[in-house]
């Protein structure tokens, strides 16, 4: 275990409301971005944030360190390993040494481990924040339902997720806490952006920013783009991200014959410039709660097209700031892309309305105020 010392992070003499925010890895992804935004955005006169993870690497580490937020690693490779037992004892020492009042678990692995371990060692407040259970194995779902019962609150980031937890998982409505994700509009905003050379000459650039995992549906986007190319010429497809499907998706692009007009770029901590390179942002997910990437694209002034599921209809007002397409249908996605690519006036309307909606309804300030209210109501100075 690596604990912060007196010369690292905070002075232990004055630590208002010590809270521990946990995620499996500080890498590219929505949960990781949510944790980092909250940890860095909390008022240090009210809260003392610490960050816990299983692997202390990834894109978010440096920005947290620069913000002076201590990172504690609980190196767990398997919940059945000896390392897991050591981590449980490390958690006990950390909780007691720093007087942790609240533990907030931002993803499934930390909810499965951090929630029960925190309760075991007497942490008075445990919060979990989860995705759709359809992505989990039956064994994981059983453990998560135990974590639901012992949690003080279950944070949901959209009405669709709240309905899922109450209707499908049996969570009491009063135990859920609705707090929409927020976007930092000082970073994500409309404006010019220099595009990489391979995107030059495109009449319209469409694409996505995502962790390249199966549920993100990037294969569907590639198939839809192959159909679009048969109907419309001059566009380019820009895919930003990294993940286990990278090689598979590039191979699929070659099979579909779209790689000549497709650019893959590895993700990085600040993708605001890449968002501004896009005319149309596509969220082709097979499963989604409330997408940070979609919200950031809206704030950046992109026209948006998204799969009609989860919390996406709470962000995309169909026909006003973008379009919804039938989930898992490459044909419907291609048809919606054709409409927006060929109609410059409609595209401009969507771009303008997206930026306004993100700025006025889903700001980072509103998001932080929601978490501030929750944390203050559950902790003491």
Order of alpha helices (4+ residues) and beta strands (2+ residues): beta-alpha-beta-alpha-beta-alpha-beta-alpha-beta-alpha-beta-alpha-beta-beta-alpha-beta-alpha-beta-alpha-beta-alpha-beta-alpha-beta-alpha-alpha-alpha
